[in-house]
Amino acid sequence: MKNLLEKERYLQRTVDRYEDIRGPFFRDQTAIIHSLSFRRLKHKTQVFFSPENDHVCTRIEHVMHVATIAATICKGLKKYGWKLDGEMAFAIGLAHDLGHAPFGHAGEAALNSVQNEVNFVHEVNSYRIVEHLDGLNLTYGVKDGIICHNGERFEQYLKPRSEYLDLNTIIDRMHVSSSYEGCIVRFSDKIAYLGRDIEDAISAGLITTKDIPNSILKVLGAKNGEIINSLVIDFINNSKNRDMIGFSDEKFDLLVKLKIFNYNKIYNHKKLQKYTNYSKRVIEILYNYLYEKYMTYSFEYEAYMSSSMKIDLKFAEFLKKMHDFYENEKTSSERIIIDYISGMTDHYALECVKNIIIPKSII
């Protein structure tokens, strides 16, 4: 980018959209909130599958945490002269996980294991949803932050990339956002989920506070709010006088220790692994069933509609809605099935499997 003004203009760029009183990024927020994909996040897994406890974090709560943390960091850095847009960061945070499959990362792994044609990456799928499947016509900057958020890679510092990229060409997690706001969301994702997952794991009886390493307890705290506060303040103070953003050596070392602790004691806990295996089986059943149906009927809607199976009827509605897009894109059968399954909530996926394996009563 030649200058800051030019960069601002390309980050705000959309396709044939007249901007109103809301401004480009607040308008993006409203488009995201009103989308069906966003509303479905309330019934999608964060860590604990299909939770019945209202106090256990779901995917919709997680994206709200990320959005507010990112906006807070923007507010903090603006006090030190940084030119940042909190509305843009908030919008990226709201939409960054729209592409998650049911059952979280276990569902993502399952979609990749049942077929070999499509590399399912939830960051890329989030972009696919806002750009193509839901067609929200968001600004370039927000879409760029969504597809580059990569919450699984832990960097101590980041600087935005300087070159423009056609986002449709991104197929992996190898790119960094072209805005500081996008990079801030990438850090906020990690700040949001590590502390909250500890609280949920304690509530579920997987761990106790005594299991948490003393070095983490003394400096970061044990509660989610304490961990977020410690990391956000460090992030702002350590970034304010730099041309890159990130954590101090001390806090980054503790962040990595916290990540290792969570993986060893929570994400790989034998109780969660049991549900991970179960969710993979659910995805496998759904994929095989829908693939067989599609290979038999393709876009012959009447054939699906003659069935008494709810999943057949809903799949037919989806195909009818997406017909023109899939025809123009020349979408593979694998990609079509993945698009449909990845949009399911945990509850709907389980309901569909029951529909498949338990026959309807004769009477």
N, C-alpha and C positions, 0 to 999 in steps of 0.2 A: 504494500500500500504506500502511495506517495506521501500522504499526510493523514492526520487524524480525521479531518472532515470527510475525506474520501472513504475512509474505513467506516465511519458512522453511517454513511449513505448505503454502503453495500451490506452492512449488517441489518439495516432496516428494510432492505429490498424485499418486495413481494411480487407476485404475479397479478397484474390487473386488479389492484385493491385500492379503493379510495379510503384514505385515513380519516377518521372522525375525531371527535373531541377526546376520545380515550388515549390517543397516541398509539404508535405501532405495537409496543410491547405489552401494554395493559390490554389492548384489544386481543393480542395473542392469548393472554391469560383467560379471558372470557370464552374464547373459542375452545380452548382446552377443557375448561371446567364443564362446558355444556356438551362436550362430546360423549358418545356412548362408551368409548374406550376408557375415559377417565372414570366414569361412574362405575364401571365394572371393577375398578381397582379395589373397591371396598370389600370384595369377596375373593381377592387374590392373595395368595400366600406371601408373607415376607420371609419368615423362617419356619414358623409352626403351621403345618398344613391344615387348611379348613378349620380355623380355630372357632370354638364355640364360646370361649371366654371373650367378652366384649372389651376387656382391658389388654388383650394381647394385640400387638401391632400387626396391622394388615398393610398391604401395599399402598393403599390410599393415604394412610397415616404417615407412612415412610416418605412419600413424595412431598407431603406437606412439611414434614420436618426438614427435608433437604431444601425446599424453597425458602423457608423462613431463616434457616442458617445462612444460606447464600445471600439473602437480602440483608441480613444483619452484618455480615462481613463487608458487603458493599457500603453500608452506612458507616461502619467503622473506618474503612480506608478513605472514604470521601472526606472525613474530618482532617485527614492529613494531605489533602490536595489531589487525591486520585479522582480521575474523571470516570465514574462508573455509573451504570444504570441498574438500580435495584429491581426495577420492574422487569427488565430483561432477564436478570438472574432468577427471579421468582418464577417467570414463565418457563424457563428451561427446567428448573427444579420440579415444577408441576408435571411436566410431560416426559421427563427423562426415562421413566420406567413403563410407559404405556405399552411397550412391546414385550413385556414379560409374559411368558407362558403360564398356564395354571401350575401350581406347586413350585413356583419360584425357579431357582437354579436347577433343582432336580428335574423339573419339567423341561427346562432348556436342554439339559443333557439327554433326556429321553427323546426329544424331537430329533436330536442329532444321531442318536443310536438306532432309531427305527428305519432310517433311510440314508442314502449316501449322496443324493443329488444336491441337496440344499444345505449350506453351512448356516445353521440358525444361530444368530448372535442377537441378543435382545436389544442392544444399543441400535444396531442397524434396523431391526424390526420396529423399534419405536419410531425411527425416521420414516420407515415404509408406511406406518399407520397414519402419521400426521400428514404426510405428503401425498399418499396414493389411496390407501384404503378408506380413511375418513375424509381426506381432502380438506384439511383445515386452512390451507393457504397461509401458513405462518411466515414470519420474517426469516430471512436467511440466517441471521445471527442466532435465533432460537433453535432452528433446525440443526444448525452446526453444533451448538452446545449439546443438543440431545444425542446426536450420533457419536459424539466424541467424549461422552461422560465417563466411561470406563471406571466403574467403582471398584474393580477387582485389582487394579494395578496401583501400587503404593509408591508414589514419587515424593521426595522431600520438597522439591521445587518444580515450578512450571512457568514457562513463558508461552504466550500464544504463538501459533504459527503465523508466518507473515504472508503466505501465498493464498490466493483464492483457489478453492477446490469445488468441482462439480460433486455435490454430495451423493448423487446417484452412482458415482463410481466407487464409493467407500463400501467395502465388504468385510472389513475386519476391525480390530481394536487398535490399530497401529497409529492413529492420527490424534493430534492434540487440537483442541478448539482454537479458532482464530480470534477469540475475544478473551479478555481477562474474566468477564462474567462466566463464560463457559468453563474456563479453568477453575474458577471458584466453586462452581457447582460440582465439578469432579472431586474436589477436596471435601465439599460439604456432604456428599454422598457417604463418604467413609466416616466422617464425624457423626453423621446421623445414625448409621446402623450399628456401629460397634457398641456404643453405650446402651442403646435401646435393646439390643439382643441379649445383653447381660441381664437387664431387668426382667425380660421375658423368660429367660432361662432359669432365673431364681424363682419366679412365679410358678414355673412348670416343674420345679423340683429337680432340675438337671444339675444345678450347681448351688452353692451357698456363697455368701460374701466371703467366708473364710478361704474359699478356693482361689480367690483373686489374688495375684501376686502383690506383696506389700508395696513394691515400688510403684505400682499403678495406683493402689489405694491412697498412698500418702500424697502423691502429686496430682493425679487426675480425679480421684474420688471413686466412689462405688456406684453412685446414682447417675442416671442418664443426664440429668440437668447439670450435675457437677462436671461430668466428663465433657459435655458440650461446651460449657462455659470456659473450662480450662483450655481447651483446644482452640476455641474461637478467639479468645483474648491473645493467646500466644501467636496465632496465625496473623492477626492484625498487627501486633507489635513487631513481629519479625519481618513483615512484608512492607511496612509503611515507608521505609527509606530505601527500598530496592527497586529494581526494574523487573523483578520476578516475584512470584508469590509462593509462600510455603511456610513450613514449621521450623522452629529452632531445633538444634541438634538434640537437646534433651527431650522435647516433646515428641519429635519424630521417632526417637528411639523407643519411647513409651508407647507410641501409637502402633509401632510394629510389634512390640511385645503383646499389646492388647489384641491385635489381629491374630497372632499365633495362639494366644490363650483361647480366643473364641473358636478358632478352627479345631483345636485339640479337644476342648472341653464341651463345646456346644454343637457346632456344625457336624462334627464327626462322632457325636455321642451315639451309642448303640441304639437308643430309643429313636432318635431322629433318622438313623440309617434304616431302621425298620420301615418308617413311613416313606423314606426316599425310594426304597425298593418297591413299595406298594404304589407310589405315584408313577413310577416308570412303567409298571404293569398297566395302569389305567391309560396312560398315553399310548402305549403299544396297542391296546385293544381299540381305542378310538381311531388311531391312524390306520390300522389294518382294515377296520370296518368301513371307514369313509373312503379309503383308497379303492377298495373293491367296488363300492357303490359307484364312485366316479368313473372308474374304468369301464363299468357296465353301462351307465346311463349318461355320462358326461353332462351336457346342459339340457337334457330332455326332462324338463321340470315336471311334466305330467307323470312320468314314471316314479319320481320321488313322492309326488303328492298322493299317489294311489296307496301309499304305505300307511299303516296305522302307527308307525314309529315316530315319536316326536322329533328325534334327531334327524330323520330323513326329511321331515317337513321344514325344519329350521335350516338345514343345509341347502335345501332347494331355494329357500328365500334368499340366502346368502349368495348363492350362485347367480340368481336372477339379478340381484342388485349389482354384482360385480362383473356381469357378463361382458360389457363393453370394454372395461379396463383390461380384463384378462385376454380378450380377443386382440386388443391392440398391443399388449405387452407380449403376447404369445407365451403366456405363463405355463410352466410345466405342471403336470398333475400333482407332483410332490409339493411344489410351492403352494398350490391352491389349498391342499389339505392342511398344510402347516399354517397358512393364513387363518383358516377357520379354527383350528385347535388352539392356536396361540391367543385367540381372542376370548376363549372360554374362561369363566371363573372356575375356582376349585369346585364350588357347589354344582355348577352346571356340568362340568366334566364328570363328576361322580354320578349325577343323575342320568347322564347319557349312557354311561357304562351299565348302570342298572337296567336301563331301557334295552340295551343290547343283549345282556346275558340272562335277564329274567323275562321270560315270555309273558305277554299280556294274558290275563285270565280269559278262558273260553266263555265263561258266564259273566 
